[in-house]
Amino acid sequence: MYTQAMDLAPKEERKAVRTVEEAELEARFEARIDAGDFIEAKDWMPEHYRRTLVRQISQHAHSEIVGMLPEGNWVTRAPTLKRKAILLAKIQDEGGHGLYLYAAAETLGTSRDQMVDALHAGKAKYSSIFNYPTLNWADIGTIGWLVDGAAIMNQVPLTRCSYAPYARAMVRICREESFHQRQGFDSLLVMMKEGTDAQRALVQDAVNRWWWPSLMMFGPPDAESPNSAQSTRWGIKRLSNDTLRQKFVDACAEQAQVLGVTLPDPDLKWNAERGHWDFGPIDWAEFWRVVGGHGPCNKERLAARVKAWDDGAWVREAALAHARKQAAKEQAA
Ligand code: FAQ
């Protein structure tokens, strides 16, 4: 059920015999990838490259859109006008990121409606992280610090992805994510340094709950990541799941000291020989349970997206009717 292979043809059809011309095109494509060229939408590309990108970009777009929900839960309860304005701006940014990414995926020949249908039918994935609840105000700062922090770590290398429309979208998205991470860290810092004991306890509680799911955002270990080898070969992925996860742990271990919070991992310690922070085992059974649709909020998130889509039908219909009227007017003129 939970696969993104929504428009994969049956296996027999995919085995279609390659013509000499296709073999030449493919060799030229591989040479361009080897030379570090960017691939544009109208360039020839192997079908598997196209499908891999649609899979990844649509998952990424869905993550941005579903990712608005956990934070949206706190818009009406933000503690000050300033925090509310920041939160609103951040959530709007996530919506914008989803739209750029759907547009980037559309350049590969898959329509937004197809992608949205796959999400609503439970066939398309979105990041596991957004299936966890936001229980207290410190969850919002923690999402900024850890979730946006993990998102940037993963997304900066994507600005050099071999598919140019995706790489270009990522440049702007990363700039905005950087502001998101900073506002989260700032919000937590204020609670930790100027807050009450009760506020500091809220921050620690939020960090305890979000730390491990944030590490899972980078995907399964390299040895168990079926898509990594090919995506790396094609320059879609520039750094591996485990490499990015380690970079994230290294950054957060230092930042946690500045904040004065404890990361909930008794095995977290500096390893001078490796020049990295060691960390404890990740519960991959939990990760796969959440990815498989059985996390704490999967049902709620999907239901909220389907309801928002259904409730917005009249807007889409009105926009189409307006466009038809305008076109008819122009034709008559
Ligand atoms: N959750 O072989 P790999 C954000 C799936 S945006 C769910 O390693 P790949 C902004 C994977 O799809 C966050 N599923 O796969 C924000 C594959 O299944 P499939 C999203 C996951 O593609 C912040 C299977 O496991 N970012 O946070 C996850 O080479 C705050 C095997 O995995 C992106 O999407 C997961 N965590 O590497 C918004 C970045 N991990 O498709 C609001 C772009 C893996 O074969 C608030 N994506 N899976 O059925 C990527 O960089 C890659 O797709 C990875 C996975 C690294 C996520």
Residues whose N, C-alpha, C, O or C-beta is under 5 A from the ligand:
A	BS01	FAQ	Y2 T3 Q4 Q56 Q59 H60 S63 E64 G67 M68 E94 K125 Y126 S127 S128 V147 D148 A151 M216 M217 F218 G219 P220 S225 P226 N227 S228 S231 V291
